[in-house]
Amino acid sequence: MVPLIIAHRGASGYLPEHTFPAKTLAHEMGADYLEQDVVASRDDELIVLHDIFLDTVTDVATRFPGRARQDGHFYVRDFNLAELRELRVWERMRSDGTAVYPDRYPAQSGNFCIHTLGEEIAHIQSLNDESGRQAGIYTEIKRPAWHREEGADIAPALVQLLRDYGYGDRSDPVFLQCFDPTEVRRLRNELNSPWKLVQLIGLNEWNEADADYSAMLTPRGLEQVADYADAIGPWVRQLYAVEDPDGEAVSSGVTEAAHNVGLTVHPYTFRLDDLPEGFTSFNRLVRFCVDDLCVDGLFTDFPDKAREILMQH
């Protein structure tokens, strides 16, 4: 079976991430699923944005000076939807004002906006209806424990929103993902989510959640994940090892162990302009993960390039 192409924040290799144009382009490129990261505004709207703060991808510092917290960040939670709609979204920037990916969409240009999750789902459904090709929803709950400390509970609102838009069965094209295993369990056991659930896995030092990801990647850890999730979303670098600087990549055993306990594997992130250690071409990276590791899907900023490679065989 051909692995799923999951458009990482849309076709973000070409247009600013999580904008309608990036999602539309990804749909046109044939992505099987379009990803949404979800955070909460001050008035409890579900906002599609990767970070809990705004300063890396918007002009918030210019439009709302003085609204940063003590750490210097402008948090989505401190703005209502009307204020968020005033912001201009642009290509991801570093703190020094330079673009993270300088060869992508020109920095600080364009007329892109923030939108809600409901608006994005409606947009995707419209694209599906117009094209006759169905792209699914692949939503991540960002920092759920932090949000609850801030008085926002994303998961119940997300579940209700999906139901409101007609998704109610396991067979529907919906994946829900989170780095926090407590939240993934909650989706399954407390909120009775019928959709496919994904345990995201990163490095412990990223501090994405109160979780031991190293233990999670062991055969025993993956067996425990399989009790509440349908898939794992590991960082692609966790799926292989490079024996020496000039050596070939070899499997770390994670994909095989996950498959052994019935988990599918959707690694992130496949970027043409940011190749991981051990690979000098995007083609080789994709082919290794598909042919050698047998992953079931891949998150990519370049859904067209990934699909071209997959269609070669």
N, C-alpha and C positions, 0 to 999 in steps of 0.2 A: 504494500500500500504506500502511495506517495505521502510523505510527511506533510502535516499542515503548515501553511505559511501564515504566520501571525505577524501582522504589521505592527511593529513596535512603536507605539505612540503615533501610528499612521505611517505614511511614507516619509518618515522624519529625516531620511537622508537627502531629501529634496526640498522640503518645505518645513517651516517651524513646527515643532512637535505639538501634538494635541490640538491642532487647529482644524476647522472644517475642511479647508483645502487639502491638508495633509491626509485626512481621512478619505476624502473623495478620490484623491489620486491613488491611494492604496487600494481602494475598491476597484478602480479602473484597471489597476495592475494585476488584479486577480487574487488578492489576498483572501485566504479562507476565513480569517478572523481579524477584527480590528480591536486593538487594545485601548482600554480606558483606565487611567489612574484616577482615583476619586478621593477628594479631600472635602472638608466642610467649611462653608462660609459662616460669618457671624450670625446670619439669619437662617442657618441650618439648611441651606441649599447644597446639593451635591454638585461639586465643581470638578470638571475634568482638568486635572493638572498633576504633573509628576511629583512636585515637591509640596511640603506643607507651607513653604514660603514662596514669595513672588519675585524676589529681586533678581534671580538668575535668568528669567525669561520674559520680563515685562519692564515697562517704564515707570513702575510704581514709585521709585524714589523721586522722580521728577514731578509726577502728578500729585503725590501725597507725601511731601517732605514732612519729617517729624513723626511719622506713624510707625517707625521701626521700634522693635523691642530692644532691650538692653544689649542683646547679642548682635545688634545691627541688622537683623533680618526683618522683613516685612511679611507677616504671617497672613495667610489666607483667612484664618479664623478671626482676624481683627477687622475684616472688611465685609460689608454686606454685598449682595449680588449687584445692586445698582452701581456701587462704587467699582466693583470688579469689571463691570461692563465698560467702564471708562478707560480701562487700561489697554495699551497696545502690546501685543505679544510679538516677540521676535526670537531669533535663533539663540540658543543657550549660550550664555556668557560666563566668563570667569569673573572673579571679584575685581580684577584689574581692568575690566572692560573689553578684553579680547575674546574672540569667539572660541568655544571649545573645539569646534570643527570648522576651521577657517575656510575650507573649500566648499562649504555648503551654502545655503541661502545667504545673501549678503547681510552682514550684521546690522542690527538696529534699523532694518528697512521693512517695507511692506505695511499692510493695513490689516493685521490679524487680531482676532479677539478671543476672549475667554467665553466659554459656554457651559451650560449645565449638562449633567449626565442625561437627563430626560430629553434635552434638545439633541444630544448626540444620538441617542437610540432612535429617536424619530427620524433623524437625518439618515441613519444607516438603513432603516426600514424603507425610507423613500428611495434610496439608491437601489435597494434590492428590488423594489417594485418596478422601478423604471428600467432596470437592466435585465430583469428576469434571472439574475444570478444572486444567490443567497450568501452573504457574508455574515459571520456570527459576531457575538458580543463576547469580549474577553476582558473582564473588569478586575482591577486590583484595588483592594481597600488599603489605603495608606495609613500607617501608624495608628491603628485602632486604639491602643492603650493611651497614647498621647491625646487623641481626640476625646476620649472619655474623660480624661483629666480636665479637658477644656469644656466639658459639658455637652459634647456631641457624640452621638452613637450612630455611626454610618451604616452598619450591617442591617439592622431592621428596616431602615429607610430604603436601602438598596434592594432588599428582597421585595418589599412592597412595590417599589417602582418597576421592577422587572415584571411583576405580576400585572401591574396596571397597563403595561405595554404588550401584554399577551403572552409572556413567557411563563409557563407553569409546569412544564413536564421535563423529565430528564432527557428526553429526546430532542429538546429544543437546542439550538446552536448557541449555548451559553457556557462559558467557563468563569468561575470566580476564583480569585487567587489572593494570597496574602503571605507575607513573610512571618506573621505571627501565628504559631500553631494553635494557640488558644482560640484565636478568632476563627480559624478554619474549622476546628472542632465545634465551635459554637454555631457556625453556619449549618453544619450537618445535624447536630444533636438538639440544639435549643431552638433554632430558627427554621428547622425542617426544610432546608434548601434542597430542592430536587435536582439542581443542576450539578454538573461536573465540577469538582473542587480540586484546586491545585495548591500544594504546599510549595511556596517559593523558598529557595535555599541560597544563602549567600555565605560570606565569610563572617565569623564571629566578630571580628574587629569592626565591621560596618555598623554594628549596634542597631540593626533594623528591628530587632525584637528581643525579648528575654528568652532566648533559645540557644541551644548548643547545636549549631549546624554541623559541626564535625562529627558529633555522635549521630546526628540524623542521617548522615551519609553512609554509615556502616550497615551491613546486612540486617542487624537487629534493629537499628534505627529506622531503616526503610520499611521493615515489617510493621513497626508501630505506626508509621505514617499511613501505611495501607489500610489501617483500621478506620481512618476517617477521611482520607483523600483518595482521589482517583488518579492523580498525576503529581509529578514533581516538576518544578521549574528551577533547575540549578543554573548557576553561572557556568558557562560553557567550559571555562578553565578547570572546573572540578571534574570533568568527565574524562580527562586524559592526563598523561604524564609525558614529559620529554626527558629521556634518559641522559642526554648530554646536549650542549649547545647546538651541535650539528646533527642530532639524532632525530629519528622519526617519532611522531606522536604515537603513543600506545594507550589503550584504554586503561582507565583507573579502576574499572570494574563496577563503577556506580550504575551505569546504564543496565548492565546485565543483572545486577542485584535488584534493581528496581523492577525490571521486567519479570524477574523470578517471583516477585510477590504481587504481580498484577498491576503495577503502576506504569502508566505511560510517562514519557520523558520529553519535556519541552524546554530545552536550554535557551539561554539568552546570553549576550546579544550579538547577532551576526552583522558586523559592520564592514563595509568595503574599505572604509578609511580609518579603521582602528582594529587591525588584526591582532589576535592574541598570540602569545608566545608559541613558537613552533610552526607558524604558518606564514608564508610569504605571499599567498594568493587567496582571495575570497573563494575561488572555485575549489581549491584544495581543501579549505576549511569545511565548506558545505559537503563536499563529496566524502570526506573522512567521517563526518558526523552522521551522514546518512548511510553510507555504504559499510563503514567499519563498525560504528557504534549502534546503528539502527535506531536513531532517535525517531520519535513519533511526530515531532513538530519542531519548529524553530522560530524564535523571535528575531525579526530582522528590520533594520531601518531601510533596507533596500528590497522590498518584496518582489519587484520585477526581476532583479538580478538573481535572487534566490530561485525564483520560479523558472527562469531560463535554464539554470543549471540542472534543476530537477527534471525538466522536460527533455534533457539530452539523452536520458536513458529510459 
